[in-house]
Amino acid sequence: MDVQAGAAPNYRIVAALSYLLGAITGVIFLYVEPYNRDEFVRFHARQSIIFSIAWFAVQVIAAVFIAVMPHPISALLAFLLRIFDIGTAIFWVILMYKAYSGERYRIPELADWADSLGF
């Protein structure tokens, strides 16, 4: 939760944009010069990729459960998935804001996973 003092405003904007299209912009900014050399941008790009993968995995697993459950349970699960999606969208905007403001916010467990992947 420390603020990246050395991050130039341009790099903060790029770090925030790495969340814009999830894994797509995360991969782009992870490999595009000169941003791929800035550790602040790389951190947020990696976290964006992992956040997108985790969100997608939850969507797939929930869709399977919704498809195989009887109607009352599947309707409840679909409602809960919509609530989860709203919460995820709000958290996604918060992540973009924290990157823009220069904060190196680490999502518990996901950031550690992103760091261990080594890209």
N, C-alpha and C positions, 0 to 999 in steps of 0.2 A: 504494500500500500504506500510505497514511497513515491514521491514525485520525481520524475526524471528531469533534473535541473538542466542538463546539457542538451536536452532535445530541442532542436530548433522548431519554430512554429510550423514550418513546412513538413518536418518529419512527424509532428503531432497530427497534422491533417492526414498524412498518408497512413499513419497508424490507425486513425479512426476509420479511414476508407477501407482498410483491410477487412473490416467487419461487414462492409456494405453488401456484398454478394456472397458472404460466407466463405466457403472453401475456395471458390473461384478467385476472388480478390486476394484471399490469403496466400494462395499459391503464386499469383501474379507478383505481389509485392515481396514475396520471399525470394524471388529470383530476378527482379528487375533492378538494374543499376540506377542510381547509386544507393537505393534504399536497402538492398540486400546486405550492405555492409554496416548498417545502423542497427545496433542490438535492440533498441527500443521498438523499431518497426518490425524486426524479425520476431521479437517476443509476441507482439500483438497479431502478427500474421499467423504464427504457429497456433496461438490460442484460438484464433478465428477458425482455423481449419478443424481443430479438435472440437470446438463448440458446435460447429456445423455437423460434423460426423456424429456426435452424441445426440444432437437434436434429430437427425435423420434416423438413427437407430431407434430412438424412442417412438418415432412416427411409425416405423415398420412394425415394431413389436406390438404397439397398440392397435394397428390396423389388423393384424392377425387375430388378436384377441377379440376385437369388435366383430370380425367376420365369423368366428366360430362360436361365439356365445349366443344364448337365446335372446330374443328381442328385448325384454326389459333390462337385462344386464348390458347388452350391447349399446342400448340407448344411453344408459348411465355412463358407460365407458366413453362413448362418443362425446357426451357433454363434458366429462372430466378432461378429455383430450383437448377440447376447445378452450377450456379454462387454462390448461397447461400451455397451449399455444399463445394465448394472450400474455401470460406471465413470461414466457420465453421471449416474445416480441419486446416487452417492456425491458427485460434484462438485456436484450440485444442493443437497445437504444442506450441503456446505461453504460454498457461496455464501450460503445462508440464515444459517448461523452467523456468517460474516464480516460480513454486514449487521447482524445482531443485536448483534454485539460492537462495532459502530461503525466498522468498517474499510471503506474505499472500495476494495475489491479490483477491479482491472480485468482482465477476461479479455482476453488478447492478441488483437489483431485485431478481436474482436467488440465490445469497448468502444469502439474507435476508430470502428467502423462505426455504432454506436449514437449516438455523439456527432455524427457527420457527418449523420445523418438530420434532426436539428434539432427533434425533438418532445420 
